[in-house]
Amino acid sequence: MVALTYFGIMRIFLVEAYFMSGSFGSKYKITFFGESHGEGLGVVIDGVPSGTVIDSERLRLEMRRRRPGQNEMSTNRDEADEVEFLSGVYNGYATGSPICAVVKNKNQHSNDYLAEERVARPSHSDYAAHVKYKGYEDYRGGGNFSGRTTLSFVIAGTLARMALDSDGIKIAARVLSVGGISDTPKSIVDCNGSTISNFHNMELPMASESAADEVRNLIYKCKQEGDSLGGVIECAIWGVPVGWGNPYFDSVESIISHLAFSVPSVKAVEFGDGCEMINMRGSMANDQFYRDKDGVKTSTNHNGGINGGISNGMPIVFKMYFKPVPSIAIMQNSISLSDLQERNITVKGRHDPCVVPRAVVVAESLAAIAIMELRP
């Protein structure tokens, strides 16, 4: 009887003791740490080969693409986002041991979140996290659920890209659509090479200047109204050989999707022509093979470079769909987390009217992490 009571108590304890897992991968393992308004954030990375050149200037430029406070399209929070390596890097090279990188927070306004009564922000993690973690979660600025945590993706992804340079693998992404305004051409692989190369220099990476101007003006207008917008990012990976990835649970789609859905506000992921293919016949959707001097290719790429979960040698193309930022300055209906009674809320603090422009480098980074994990 005593033993049953003891095991009964232990079972309750194990069921009730919730914790957050911040790790992904086995070949290229990353572990995130930190919160939006904590002392800092960062990542521990296992899998950067020894001798990989760690280009600090390249990392700084990639971090700047994600940095807040650089233009009117983003939050007013101003952070330098300077990366400090605590281990795994010596004299500009990866040593082969785990790399620990940290970014200190320096511009938090935590008082915006310390009101006497906490009211759950609609469509944010507040209510679900409060119930799951029993009120012990760090909710300031969204805590672990904040978009600020994506800086760890950029660090790990940029180092992955440095390691992939020797394989000749290239990655680029663009803003495909915001608020119903779409870029042209339809597919990123149809953009000319100079445009693709220049995406990383643009504050709003779009091939069409007129579409970019429309999107920019729409985001400005939305910000003035205290509202927010969603959108779509399209990413392509060139140079992945035939045969990477495994069917079922380690497919190319599975690994990329696993990472993509770890990015706050992502609600859908699509490969190739994705949902459009439901309206095609097989004769249209099939990517027919041919052979040229460089080997076997397909005349189209509706399947986004993936067949049976395995890379087929064509560019891997995927899209990430972002919902509008849930933190808006318009009054909404909600509940108090202290007594679950109905309340109104107008969200304070500094928030992006649209995360899509700053998330382009995040998409590229998670793509690089995925390819490192898939690499044989």
Secondary structure, DSSP 8 states (H G I E B T S, - for coil): -HHHHHHHHHHHHHHH------EE-SSSEEEEEE-TTSSEEEEEEE---TT-B--HHHHHHHHHHH-SSSSTTS-S------EEEEESEETTEE-SS-EEEEEE-----GGGG--SS-B--TTSSHHHHHHHTTT-S--GGGGGGSGGGGHHHHHHHHHHHHHHGGGT-EEEEEEEEETTEE-SSSSGGGS-HHHHHHGGG-SS--S-HHHHHHHHHHHHHHHHTT----EEEEEEEE---TT-S-SGGG-HHHHHHHHHTTSTTEEEEEETTGGGGGGS-HHHH---EEEETTEEEES--TTTTEETTEE-SS-EEEEEEE---S--SS-EEEEBTTT--EEEE---S---S--HHHHHHHHHHHHHHHHHHH--
